[in-house]
Amino acid sequence: MTQQNGESIPLNPQLDINCDDTIDLLDLMIMLKAVVGKDIGDLICPDYQAPAYELDGNFNIGLPEAVNLMRVISE
């Protein structure tokens, strides 16, 4: 991820879970809510598809996906 004027700029728009045109901590917070079993249906894009972030083949948001997003955000 790059920064411009203090704002995050997405590297991969598929990781923008909430469709606000940035990949940021809000996307990570939504992922972490899913990891602990919270319903995130009203927080994600209506047309968002699991394969966009899927890493381990179970088509669920889990720790591998959250860790990957943390790596993207920290770049």
KOLGU-4560 file (N, C-alpha, C; in nm, 3 decimals, padded with zeros to 5 digits):
<recs>
<n_xx: 00.085 n_yy: -00.117 n_zz: 00.000 ca_xx: 00.000 ca_yy: 00.000 ca_zz: 00.000 c_xx: 00.089 c_yy: 00.122 c_zz: 00.000 mol: A seq: 1 type: MET>
<n_xx: 00.046 n_yy: 00.222 n_zz: -00.067 ca_xx: 00.119 ca_yy: 00.348 ca_zz: -00.068 c_xx: 00.037 c_yy: 00.454 c_zz: 00.003 mol: A seq: 2 type: THR>
<n_xx: 00.104 n_yy: 00.558 n_zz: 00.043 ca_xx: 00.037 ca_yy: 00.669 ca_zz: 00.110 c_xx: 00.052 c_yy: 00.793 c_zz: 00.024 mol: A seq: 3 type: GLN>
<n_xx: -00.052 n_yy: 00.872 n_zz: 00.015 ca_xx: -00.047 ca_yy: 00.998 ca_zz: -00.056 c_xx: -00.127 c_yy: 01.099 c_zz: 00.023 mol: A seq: 4 type: GLN>
<n_xx: -00.061 n_yy: 01.203 n_zz: 00.069 ca_xx: -00.127 ca_yy: 01.305 ca_zz: 00.151 c_xx: -00.193 c_yy: 01.244 c_zz: 00.274 mol: A seq: 5 type: ASN>
<n_xx: -00.129 n_yy: 01.143 n_zz: 00.332 ca_xx: -00.181 ca_yy: 01.080 ca_zz: 00.452 c_xx: -00.296 c_yy: 00.984 c_zz: 00.431 mol: A seq: 6 type: GLY>
<n_xx: -00.335 n_yy: 00.961 n_zz: 00.306 ca_xx: -00.447 ca_yy: 00.872 ca_zz: 00.278 c_xx: -00.396 c_yy: 00.745 c_zz: 00.213 mol: A seq: 7 type: GLU>
<n_xx: -00.459 n_yy: 00.633 n_zz: 00.246 ca_xx: -00.417 ca_yy: 00.506 ca_zz: 00.189 c_xx: -00.469 c_yy: 00.491 c_zz: 00.047 mol: A seq: 8 type: SER>
<n_xx: -00.387 n_yy: 00.431 n_zz: -00.036 ca_xx: -00.423 ca_yy: 00.406 ca_zz: -00.175 c_xx: -00.417 c_yy: 00.256 c_zz: -00.197 mol: A seq: 9 type: ILE>
<n_xx: -00.523 n_yy: 00.195 n_zz: -00.244 ca_xx: -00.526 ca_yy: 00.050 ca_zz: -00.257 c_xx: -00.430 c_yy: -00.004 c_zz: -00.362 mol: A seq: 10 type: PRO>
<n_xx: -00.363 n_yy: -00.114 n_zz: -00.329 ca_xx: -00.282 ca_yy: -00.187 ca_zz: -00.425 c_xx: -00.369 c_yy: -00.286 c_zz: -00.500 mol: A seq: 11 type: LEU>
<n_xx: -00.457 n_yy: -00.349 n_zz: -00.429 ca_xx: -00.545 ca_yy: -00.450 ca_zz: -00.487 c_xx: -00.688 c_yy: -00.417 c_zz: -00.447 mol: A seq: 12 type: ASN>
<n_xx: -00.767 n_yy: -00.365 n_zz: -00.539 ca_xx: -00.903 ca_yy: -00.325 ca_zz: -00.502 c_xx: -00.987 c_yy: -00.439 c_zz: -00.449 mol: A seq: 13 type: PRO>
<n_xx: -00.949 n_yy: -00.563 n_zz: -00.477 ca_xx: -01.025 ca_yy: -00.677 ca_zz: -00.427 c_xx: -01.016 c_yy: -00.691 c_zz: -00.276 mol: A seq: 14 type: GLN>
<n_xx: -00.918 n_yy: -00.629 n_zz: -00.213 ca_xx: -00.906 ca_yy: -00.634 ca_zz: -00.067 c_xx: -00.986 c_yy: -00.524 c_zz: 00.001 mol: A seq: 15 type: LEU>
<n_xx: -01.048 n_yy: -00.439 n_zz: -00.076 ca_xx: -01.130 ca_yy: -00.331 ca_zz: -00.022 c_xx: -01.268 c_yy: -00.388 c_zz: 00.010 mol: A seq: 16 type: ASP>
<n_xx: -01.281 n_yy: -00.447 n_zz: 00.127 ca_xx: -01.399 ca_yy: -00.522 ca_zz: 00.165 c_xx: -01.525 c_yy: -00.435 c_zz: 00.173 mol: A seq: 17 type: ILE>
<n_xx: -01.509 n_yy: -00.312 n_zz: 00.220 ca_xx: -01.626 ca_yy: -00.226 ca_zz: 00.239 c_xx: -01.650 c_yy: -00.129 c_zz: 00.124 mol: A seq: 18 type: ASN>
<n_xx: -01.572 n_yy: -00.140 n_zz: 00.018 ca_xx: -01.590 ca_yy: -00.059 ca_zz: -00.105 c_xx: -01.584 c_yy: 00.091 c_zz: -00.080 mol: A seq: 19 type: CYS>
<n_xx: -01.490 n_yy: 00.135 n_zz: 00.004 ca_xx: -01.472 ca_yy: 00.280 ca_zz: 00.023 c_xx: -01.351 c_yy: 00.331 c_zz: -00.055 mol: A seq: 20 type: ASP>
<n_xx: -01.302 n_yy: 00.249 n_zz: -00.147 ca_xx: -01.191 ca_yy: 00.283 ca_zz: -00.237 c_xx: -01.056 c_yy: 00.297 c_zz: -00.168 mol: A seq: 21 type: ASP>
<n_xx: -01.042 n_yy: 00.240 n_zz: -00.049 ca_xx: -00.912 ca_yy: 00.231 ca_zz: 00.017 c_xx: -00.901 c_yy: 00.096 c_zz: 00.087 mol: A seq: 22 type: THR>
<n_xx: -00.779 n_yy: 00.053 n_zz: 00.102 ca_xx: -00.752 ca_yy: -00.066 ca_zz: 00.183 c_xx: -00.688 c_yy: -00.013 c_zz: 00.310 mol: A seq: 23 type: ILE>
<n_xx: -00.761 n_yy: -00.023 n_zz: 00.420 ca_xx: -00.714 ca_yy: 00.040 ca_zz: 00.542 c_xx: -00.754 c_yy: -00.041 c_zz: 00.665 mol: A seq: 24 type: ASP>
<n_xx: -00.735 n_yy: 00.018 n_zz: 00.781 ca_xx: -00.765 ca_yy: -00.052 ca_zz: 00.906 c_xx: -00.913 c_yy: -00.086 c_zz: 00.919 mol: A seq: 25 type: LEU>
<n_xx: -00.999 n_yy: -00.011 n_zz: 00.857 ca_xx: -01.142 ca_yy: -00.044 ca_zz: 00.863 c_xx: -01.168 c_yy: -00.179 c_zz: 00.795 mol: A seq: 26 type: LEU>
<n_xx: -01.102 n_yy: -00.204 n_zz: 00.682 ca_xx: -01.116 ca_yy: -00.334 ca_zz: 00.616 c_xx: -01.064 c_yy: -00.445 c_zz: 00.708 mol: A seq: 27 type: ASP>
<n_xx: -00.952 n_yy: -00.418 n_zz: 00.775 ca_xx: -00.897 ca_yy: -00.517 ca_zz: 00.867 c_xx: -00.991 c_yy: -00.541 c_zz: 00.985 mol: A seq: 28 type: LEU>
<n_xx: -01.049 n_yy: -00.435 n_zz: 01.039 ca_xx: -01.142 ca_yy: -00.452 ca_zz: 01.151 c_xx: -01.262 c_yy: -00.536 c_zz: 01.110 mol: A seq: 29 type: MET>
<n_xx: -01.310 n_yy: -00.516 n_zz: 00.989 ca_xx: -01.423 ca_yy: -00.596 ca_zz: 00.940 c_xx: -01.381 c_yy: -00.742 c_zz: 00.929 mol: A seq: 30 type: ILE>
<n_xx: -01.261 n_yy: -00.766 n_zz: 00.875 ca_xx: -01.212 ca_yy: -00.904 ca_zz: 00.865 c_xx: -01.200 c_yy: -00.968 c_zz: 01.003 mol: A seq: 31 type: MET>
<n_xx: -01.146 n_yy: -00.894 n_zz: 01.098 ca_xx: -01.128 ca_yy: -00.950 ca_zz: 01.232 c_xx: -01.262 c_yy: -00.978 c_zz: 01.300 mol: A seq: 32 type: LEU>
<n_xx: -01.363 n_yy: -00.898 n_zz: 01.271 ca_xx: -01.497 ca_yy: -00.928 ca_zz: 01.323 c_xx: -01.545 c_yy: -01.062 c_zz: 01.269 mol: A seq: 33 type: LYS>
<n_xx: -01.518 n_yy: -01.087 n_zz: 01.142 ca_xx: -01.556 ca_yy: -01.216 ca_zz: 01.084 c_xx: -01.480 c_yy: -01.330 c_zz: 01.148 mol: A seq: 34 type: ALA>
<n_xx: -01.352 n_yy: -01.307 n_zz: 01.177 ca_xx: -01.269 ca_yy: -01.412 ca_zz: 01.238 c_xx: -01.327 c_yy: -01.457 c_zz: 01.372 mol: A seq: 35 type: VAL>
<n_xx: -01.382 n_yy: -01.364 n_zz: 01.449 ca_xx: -01.437 ca_yy: -01.399 ca_zz: 01.580 c_xx: -01.585 c_yy: -01.436 c_zz: 01.573 mol: A seq: 36 type: VAL>
<n_xx: -01.638 n_yy: -01.446 n_zz: 01.451 ca_xx: -01.773 ca_yy: -01.496 ca_zz: 01.435 c_xx: -01.884 c_yy: -01.393 c_zz: 01.430 mol: A seq: 37 type: GLY>
<n_xx: -01.849 n_yy: -01.266 n_zz: 01.420 ca_xx: -01.951 ca_yy: -01.162 ca_zz: 01.410 c_xx: -02.008 c_yy: -01.156 c_zz: 01.269 mol: A seq: 38 type: LYS>
<n_xx: -02.132 n_yy: -01.116 n_zz: 01.257 ca_xx: -02.194 ca_yy: -01.098 ca_zz: 01.126 c_xx: -02.141 c_yy: -00.970 c_zz: 01.064 mol: A seq: 39 type: ASP>
<n_xx: -02.085 n_yy: -00.980 n_zz: 00.944 ca_xx: -02.031 ca_yy: -00.863 ca_zz: 00.875 c_xx: -02.109 c_yy: -00.832 c_zz: 00.748 mol: A seq: 40 type: ILE>
<n_xx: -02.221 n_yy: -00.897 n_zz: 00.730 ca_xx: -02.298 ca_yy: -00.882 ca_zz: 00.608 c_xx: -02.335 c_yy: -00.739 c_zz: 00.574 mol: A seq: 41 type: GLY>
<n_xx: -02.363 n_yy: -00.658 n_zz: 00.674 ca_xx: -02.401 ca_yy: -00.519 ca_zz: 00.647 c_xx: -02.281 c_yy: -00.425 c_zz: 00.637 mol: A seq: 42 type: ASP>
<n_xx: -02.159 n_yy: -00.479 n_zz: 00.658 ca_xx: -02.038 ca_yy: -00.398 ca_zz: 00.653 c_xx: -01.959 c_yy: -00.412 c_zz: 00.523 mol: A seq: 43 type: LEU>
<n_xx: -01.991 n_yy: -00.515 n_zz: 00.446 ca_xx: -01.916 ca_yy: -00.539 ca_zz: 00.323 c_xx: -01.998 c_yy: -00.500 c_zz: 00.201 mol: A seq: 44 type: ILE>
<n_xx: -01.930 n_yy: -00.489 n_zz: 00.089 ca_xx: -01.998 ca_yy: -00.456 ca_zz: -00.037 c_xx: -02.100 c_yy: -00.564 c_zz: -00.070 mol: A seq: 45 type: CYS>
<n_xx: -02.214 n_yy: -00.525 n_zz: -00.121 ca_xx: -02.315 ca_yy: -00.625 ca_zz: -00.158 c_xx: -02.265 c_yy: -00.722 c_zz: -00.265 mol: A seq: 46 type: PRO>
<n_xx: -02.177 n_yy: -00.675 n_zz: -00.352 ca_xx: -02.127 ca_yy: -00.760 ca_zz: -00.460 c_xx: -01.989 c_yy: -00.818 c_zz: -00.431 mol: A seq: 47 type: ASP>
<n_xx: -01.943 n_yy: -00.807 n_zz: -00.306 ca_xx: -01.811 ca_yy: -00.858 ca_zz: -00.269 c_xx: -01.811 c_yy: -01.010 c_zz: -00.273 mol: A seq: 48 type: TYR>
<n_xx: -01.702 n_yy: -01.068 n_zz: -00.328 ca_xx: -01.694 ca_yy: -01.213 ca_zz: -00.342 c_xx: -01.575 c_yy: -01.267 c_zz: -00.266 mol: A seq: 49 type: GLN>
<n_xx: -01.597 n_yy: -01.376 n_zz: -00.195 ca_xx: -01.493 ca_yy: -01.437 ca_zz: -00.112 c_xx: -01.364 c_yy: -01.469 c_zz: -00.187 mol: A seq: 50 type: ALA>
<n_xx: -01.367 n_yy: -01.519 n_zz: -00.310 ca_xx: -01.240 ca_yy: -01.554 ca_zz: -00.375 c_xx: -01.143 c_yy: -01.437 c_zz: -00.390 mol: A seq: 51 type: PRO>
<n_xx: -01.192 n_yy: -01.316 n_zz: -00.379 ca_xx: -01.104 ca_yy: -01.200 ca_zz: -00.391 c_xx: -00.998 c_yy: -01.197 c_zz: -00.282 mol: A seq: 52 type: ALA>
<n_xx: -01.030 n_yy: -01.244 n_zz: -00.164 ca_xx: -00.934 ca_yy: -01.242 ca_zz: -00.053 c_xx: -00.895 c_yy: -01.381 c_zz: -00.007 mol: A seq: 53 type: TYR>
<n_xx: -00.956 n_yy: -01.483 n_zz: -00.060 ca_xx: -00.940 ca_yy: -01.620 ca_zz: -00.012 c_xx: -00.796 c_yy: -01.670 c_zz: -00.027 mol: A seq: 54 type: GLU>
<n_xx: -00.743 n_yy: -01.728 n_zz: 00.080 ca_xx: -00.606 ca_yy: -01.781 ca_zz: 00.078 c_xx: -00.599 c_yy: -01.931 c_zz: 00.102 mol: A seq: 55 type: LEU>
<n_xx: -00.686 n_yy: -01.984 n_zz: 00.186 ca_xx: -00.669 ca_yy: -02.124 ca_zz: 00.226 c_xx: -00.777 c_yy: -02.218 c_zz: 00.174 mol: A seq: 56 type: ASP>
<n_xx: -00.862 n_yy: -02.173 n_zz: 00.084 ca_xx: -00.955 ca_yy: -02.262 ca_zz: 00.017 c_xx: -01.084 c_yy: -02.294 c_zz: 00.090 mol: A seq: 57 type: GLY>
<n_xx: -01.107 n_yy: -02.235 n_zz: 00.208 ca_xx: -01.231 ca_yy: -02.269 ca_zz: 00.280 c_xx: -01.342 c_yy: -02.165 c_zz: 00.256 mol: A seq: 58 type: ASN>
<n_xx: -01.314 n_yy: -02.062 n_zz: 00.179 ca_xx: -01.410 ca_yy: -01.958 ca_zz: 00.143 c_xx: -01.472 c_yy: -01.890 c_zz: 00.264 mol: A seq: 59 type: PHE>
<n_xx: -01.394 n_yy: -01.878 n_zz: 00.370 ca_xx: -01.432 ca_yy: -01.803 ca_zz: 00.489 c_xx: -01.319 c_yy: -01.707 c_zz: 00.523 mol: A seq: 60 type: ASN>
<n_xx: -01.354 n_yy: -01.596 n_zz: 00.583 ca_xx: -01.250 ca_yy: -01.505 ca_zz: 00.633 c_xx: -01.195 c_yy: -01.566 c_zz: 00.760 mol: A seq: 61 type: ILE>
<n_xx: -01.065 n_yy: -01.585 n_zz: 00.764 ca_xx: -00.999 ca_yy: -01.642 ca_zz: 00.881 c_xx: -00.870 c_yy: -01.568 c_zz: 00.909 mol: A seq: 62 type: GLY>
<n_xx: -00.792 n_yy: -01.623 n_zz: 00.999 ca_xx: -00.666 ca_yy: -01.559 ca_zz: 01.035 c_xx: -00.570 c_yy: -01.544 c_zz: 00.917 mol: A seq: 63 type: LEU>
<n_xx: -00.559 n_yy: -01.644 n_zz: 00.827 ca_xx: -00.466 ca_yy: -01.625 ca_zz: 00.714 c_xx: -00.501 c_yy: -01.501 c_zz: 00.631 mol: A seq: 64 type: PRO>
<n_xx: -00.628 n_yy: -01.480 n_zz: 00.607 ca_xx: -00.671 ca_yy: -01.365 ca_zz: 00.528 c_xx: -00.648 c_yy: -01.234 c_zz: 00.603 mol: A seq: 65 type: GLU>
<n_xx: -00.675 n_yy: -01.234 n_zz: 00.733 ca_xx: -00.653 ca_yy: -01.114 ca_zz: 00.814 c_xx: -00.505 c_yy: -01.079 c_zz: 00.822 mol: A seq: 66 type: ALA>
<n_xx: -00.420 n_yy: -01.180 n_zz: 00.840 ca_xx: -00.276 ca_yy: -01.156 ca_zz: 00.845 c_xx: -00.227 c_yy: -01.103 c_zz: 00.711 mol: A seq: 67 type: VAL>
<n_xx: -00.278 n_yy: -01.157 n_zz: 00.601 ca_xx: -00.240 ca_yy: -01.108 ca_zz: 00.469 c_xx: -00.280 c_yy: -00.961 c_zz: 00.453 mol: A seq: 68 type: ASN>
<n_xx: -00.399 n_yy: -00.925 n_zz: 00.497 ca_xx: -00.443 ca_yy: -00.787 ca_zz: 00.487 c_xx: -00.356 c_yy: -00.697 c_zz: 00.574 mol: A seq: 69 type: LEU>
<n_xx: -00.315 n_yy: -00.743 n_zz: 00.693 ca_xx: -00.225 ca_yy: -00.665 ca_zz: 00.777 c_xx: -00.094 c_yy: -00.638 c_zz: 00.705 mol: A seq: 70 type: MET>
<n_xx: -00.044 n_yy: -00.739 n_zz: 00.634 ca_xx: 00.081 ca_yy: -00.721 ca_zz: 00.558 c_xx: 00.062 c_yy: -00.617 c_zz: 00.448 mol: A seq: 71 type: ARG>
<n_xx: -00.048 n_yy: -00.622 n_zz: 00.379 ca_xx: -00.074 ca_yy: -00.525 ca_zz: 00.272 c_xx: -00.082 c_yy: -00.384 c_zz: 00.329 mol: A seq: 72 type: VAL>
<n_xx: -00.153 n_yy: -00.368 n_zz: 00.439 ca_xx: -00.169 ca_yy: -00.236 ca_zz: 00.499 c_xx: -00.036 c_yy: -00.181 c_zz: 00.549 mol: A seq: 73 type: ILE>
<n_xx: 00.050 n_yy: -00.269 n_zz: 00.601 ca_xx: 00.176 ca_yy: -00.222 ca_zz: 00.659 c_xx: 00.282 c_yy: -00.188 c_zz: 00.556 mol: A seq: 74 type: SER>
<n_xx: 00.259 n_yy: -00.221 n_zz: 00.430 ca_xx: 00.359 ca_yy: -00.190 ca_zz: 00.326 c_xx: 00.363 c_yy: -00.044 c_zz: 00.293 mol: A seq: 75 type: GLU>
</recs>
